[in-house]
Amino acid sequence: MMLTNTTPLTVSGHKALTWRSISHQSLAAPHVTKRTCRRQNLSLGTSARYLEDQERGSPHRMLAASVVAGIAVLLVHSSPSLAVQTSKDQTLFDRGVERCSMEQLKKGAKTRAGFSDFAGEPELLVNIEGCDYSAKDLSNDVLSGVRARGANFADSIFGKESSRADFRGADMHGATFRNTNLYATLFNGADLRGADFESALLTLVSFGFDKETGKWANLEGANFEDALLSSSDVKMLCQNPTILEDDLALLGCLR
């Protein structure tokens, strides 16, 4: 569920805006006739001839084998776009040459913006893990629910909606998240040095330790002015060992 009846606090003491989001929410044996029996005998005869052909290596069987082998070679050496088009479980947006494009971020954008808790559904899933979106203006893009582990967003500008996203292990140093809804987003192990979270919604955001990379989210020099955090969010944030002393004081951390 998104936030309801939660009293947020702001880092610098300014009055916090009220954030509201909507969560969504036994057969009988067949009758055998003489005709059926004749068909069965015919079938058995055909099967016997097929087995004989197999043993002798019939020309038809050899031709079929050659065709199958040719198709296999074609698929192995085909272009990435062909592999994408013939995939049964993923779409063009999910694999191949288009996976890291700006167009990828448009997939289900309106739905993900309003219902980010459904962003993991196949028709909405945006997987941009390891992609490079550094120094991009993403202010008009929706990154809610994206899977972006290990991606590069260094010095990029984020828009209003990036809730429930997975940015674990991503390079996001110098990124701007001003007034961005980051509800329940994962930044574990991400490089967030100098990132700007001014007036961002940081409820249930995780800036913790990433077991896969063995690193904490690096918050050295990050700006949290007027960011919306509950007292429990601040308590969790203060456990991060990379936060500078001045920022600890600003956040109200006690160590």
C-alpha positions as CSV (number, residue, x, y, z in Angstrom):
1,M,0.0,0.0,0.0
2,M,1.1,3.6,-0.6
3,L,1.2,6.1,2.3
4,T,-2.0,6.9,4.2
5,N,-2.4,8.8,7.4
6,T,1.4,9.1,7.8
7,T,2.9,12.1,9.4
8,P,6.0,12.9,7.4
9,L,8.8,15.2,8.6
10,T,11.1,17.4,6.6
11,V,14.8,17.6,7.2
12,S,15.1,21.4,7.5
13,G,11.9,21.9,9.4
14,H,9.8,23.3,6.5
15,K,6.2,22.3,6.3
16,A,5.9,19.1,4.3
17,L,3.5,18.5,1.5
18,T,0.9,15.8,1.9
19,W,1.6,12.9,-0.4
20,R,-1.2,10.7,-1.4
21,S,-1.2,7.8,-3.7
22,I,-3.8,5.2,-4.6
23,S,-2.9,1.5,-4.2
24,H,-4.5,-0.9,-6.3
25,Q,-5.4,-3.4,-5.7
26,S,-13.8,-40.8,-16.0
27,L,-14.4,-41.3,-19.6
28,A,-16.2,-44.3,-21.1
29,A,-14.2,-46.5,-23.6
30,P,-14.9,-45.5,-27.2
31,H,-17.1,-47.8,-29.3
32,V,-14.9,-49.7,-31.8
33,T,-16.4,-50.5,-35.2
34,K,-15.1,-52.6,-38.1
35,R,-14.1,-49.4,-39.9
36,T,-12.2,-48.3,-36.8
37,C,-10.3,-51.6,-36.8
38,R,-9.4,-51.2,-40.4
39,R,-8.1,-47.7,-39.8
40,Q,-6.0,-49.1,-36.9
41,N,-4.6,-51.8,-39.1
42,L,-3.7,-49.2,-41.7
43,S,-2.1,-47.0,-39.1
44,L,0.0,-49.9,-37.8
45,G,1.1,-50.8,-41.4
46,T,2.1,-47.2,-42.0
47,S,4.1,-47.1,-38.7
48,A,5.9,-50.3,-39.6
49,R,7.0,-48.9,-43.0
50,Y,8.1,-45.7,-41.2
51,L,10.3,-47.7,-38.8
52,E,11.8,-49.6,-41.8
53,D,12.6,-46.3,-43.5
54,Q,14.2,-45.1,-40.3
55,E,16.5,-48.1,-40.2
56,R,17.4,-47.9,-43.9
57,G,17.8,-44.1,-43.7
58,S,15.1,-43.1,-46.3
59,P,15.6,-40.2,-48.6
60,H,12.7,-38.4,-47.1
61,R,14.1,-38.7,-43.6
62,M,17.5,-37.5,-44.8
63,L,15.9,-34.5,-46.5
64,A,14.0,-33.5,-43.4
65,A,17.1,-33.8,-41.3
66,S,19.0,-31.5,-43.7
67,V,16.2,-28.9,-43.5
68,V,16.1,-28.9,-39.7
69,A,19.9,-28.5,-39.6
70,G,19.8,-25.6,-42.0
71,I,17.2,-23.8,-39.9
72,A,19.3,-24.4,-36.7
73,V,22.3,-22.8,-38.4
74,L,20.2,-19.8,-39.5
75,L,18.9,-19.2,-36.0
76,V,22.3,-19.4,-34.4
77,H,23.8,-16.9,-36.8
78,S,20.8,-14.6,-37.1
79,S,20.8,-11.0,-36.1
80,P,19.7,-9.9,-32.5
81,S,16.5,-8.4,-33.9
82,L,15.4,-11.8,-35.3
83,A,16.1,-13.4,-31.9
84,V,14.0,-10.7,-30.2
85,Q,11.1,-11.2,-32.6
86,T,11.0,-15.0,-32.2
87,S,11.2,-14.9,-28.4
88,K,8.2,-16.5,-26.8
89,D,8.5,-15.0,-23.3
90,Q,9.8,-11.5,-23.9
91,T,9.0,-8.6,-26.2
92,L,11.1,-6.2,-28.3
93,F,11.2,-3.8,-25.4
94,D,12.8,-6.4,-23.1
95,R,15.7,-7.8,-25.1
96,G,18.1,-7.1,-27.9
97,V,19.1,-3.8,-29.5
98,E,16.2,-1.8,-28.1
99,R,16.5,-2.9,-24.5
100,C,18.6,0.2,-23.4
101,S,16.8,2.8,-25.6
102,M,15.0,5.8,-24.4
103,E,11.8,4.3,-25.9
104,Q,12.1,1.4,-23.4
105,L,11.2,3.9,-20.7
106,K,7.9,4.6,-22.4
107,K,6.6,1.1,-21.9
108,G,3.4,1.3,-19.8
109,A,4.6,4.7,-18.4
110,K,1.1,6.0,-17.5
111,T,0.1,2.8,-15.7
112,R,3.4,2.5,-13.9
113,A,3.1,6.1,-12.7
114,G,-0.2,5.5,-11.1
115,F,0.1,1.8,-10.1
116,S,3.7,1.2,-9.6
117,D,2.9,-1.9,-7.4
118,F,1.9,-3.7,-10.6
119,A,5.0,-2.7,-12.5
120,G,6.4,-6.3,-12.2
121,E,3.7,-7.7,-14.5
122,P,5.1,-8.9,-17.8
123,E,3.2,-6.3,-19.9
124,L,4.6,-3.5,-17.8
125,L,8.0,-4.8,-16.8
126,V,10.9,-2.5,-17.8
127,N,14.2,-4.3,-17.4
128,I,17.1,-1.9,-18.0
129,E,19.7,-3.6,-15.8
130,G,23.2,-2.6,-16.7
131,C,22.1,0.0,-19.3
132,D,23.7,3.5,-19.7
133,Y,21.4,6.4,-19.2
134,S,24.1,8.7,-17.8
135,A,23.8,12.5,-18.2
136,K,20.2,12.2,-19.5
137,D,17.3,14.5,-18.9
138,L,14.7,12.0,-17.7
139,S,12.4,14.7,-16.3
140,N,9.6,13.7,-18.6
141,D,10.1,9.9,-18.1
142,V,8.5,7.5,-15.6
143,L,11.0,5.1,-13.9
144,S,8.5,3.7,-11.4
145,G,8.9,0.0,-11.0
146,V,11.9,-0.3,-13.4
147,R,14.6,-2.9,-12.8
148,A,17.8,-1.0,-13.2
149,R,20.4,-2.9,-11.1
150,G,23.9,-1.9,-12.1
151,A,22.7,0.7,-14.6
152,N,24.4,4.1,-15.1
153,F,22.4,7.2,-14.3
154,A,25.3,9.4,-13.3
155,D,24.5,13.2,-13.5
156,S,21.0,12.4,-14.9
157,I,17.9,14.4,-14.0
158,F,14.9,12.4,-12.8
159,G,11.2,13.3,-13.2
160,K,8.4,13.1,-10.7
161,E,7.8,9.3,-10.7
162,S,10.4,6.7,-9.7
163,S,8.6,4.8,-7.0
164,R,9.2,1.1,-6.3
165,A,12.2,1.1,-8.6
166,D,15.2,-1.2,-8.2
167,F,18.5,0.9,-8.5
168,R,20.6,-1.5,-6.5
169,G,24.3,-1.2,-7.4
170,A,23.6,1.5,-9.9
171,D,26.0,4.4,-10.6
172,M,23.9,7.5,-9.7
173,H,26.5,9.9,-8.6
174,G,25.5,13.5,-9.2
175,A,21.9,12.5,-10.1
176,T,19.0,14.9,-9.4
177,F,15.9,13.7,-7.7
178,R,14.2,17.0,-6.8
179,N,10.5,16.6,-6.0
180,T,10.7,13.0,-7.1
181,N,8.4,10.3,-5.7
182,L,10.8,7.6,-4.7
183,Y,8.4,5.6,-2.5
184,A,9.8,2.2,-1.6
185,T,12.7,2.4,-4.1
186,L,15.9,0.4,-3.5
187,F,19.2,2.1,-3.6
188,N,21.2,-0.5,-1.8
189,G,24.8,-0.5,-2.9
190,A,24.2,2.4,-5.3
191,D,26.8,5.2,-5.9
192,L,24.8,8.3,-4.8
193,R,27.7,10.7,-4.1
194,G,26.5,14.2,-4.5
195,A,23.0,13.2,-5.5
196,D,20.3,15.8,-4.9
197,F,17.2,14.6,-3.0
198,E,15.8,18.0,-2.3
199,S,12.0,17.8,-1.5
200,A,11.9,14.2,-2.7
201,L,9.5,11.7,-1.1
202,L,11.8,9.1,0.6
203,T,9.3,7.1,2.5
204,L,10.3,3.4,2.8
205,V,13.3,4.0,0.5
206,S,16.3,1.7,1.2
207,F,19.8,3.2,1.2
208,G,21.3,0.0,2.8
209,F,23.9,-2.7,2.2
210,D,23.8,-4.7,-1.0
211,K,24.8,-8.3,-0.5
212,E,25.6,-8.9,-4.1
213,T,28.1,-6.1,-4.4
214,G,29.2,-6.1,-0.8
215,K,28.7,-2.3,-0.6
216,W,26.6,0.3,1.2
217,A,24.8,2.9,-0.8
218,N,27.3,5.7,-1.0
219,L,25.6,8.9,0.2
220,E,28.7,11.1,0.6
221,G,27.7,14.7,-0.1
222,A,24.1,13.8,-0.9
223,N,21.6,16.6,-0.4
224,F,18.5,15.8,1.7
225,E,17.1,19.3,2.2
226,D,13.4,19.3,2.6
227,A,13.2,15.6,1.8
228,L,10.1,13.9,3.2
229,L,11.0,11.2,5.7
230,S,9.2,9.6,8.6
231,S,11.0,9.1,11.9
232,S,11.6,5.4,11.1
233,D,13.0,6.3,7.7
234,V,15.5,8.7,9.3
235,K,16.5,6.0,11.8
236,M,17.2,3.5,9.0
237,L,19.0,6.2,6.9
238,C,21.3,7.1,9.8
239,Q,22.7,3.6,9.9
240,N,24.5,4.2,6.6
241,P,28.2,4.7,7.4
242,T,28.9,6.8,4.3
243,I,26.9,9.9,5.4
244,L,29.1,12.9,6.2
245,E,29.1,14.4,9.7
246,D,27.4,17.6,8.7
247,D,24.6,15.7,7.0
248,L,24.2,13.4,10.0
249,A,23.5,16.6,12.0
250,L,21.1,17.9,9.4
251,L,19.2,14.6,9.4
252,G,19.1,14.5,13.2
253,C,21.1,11.4,13.5
254,L,22.6,10.4,16.9
255,R,25.7,8.3,16.9
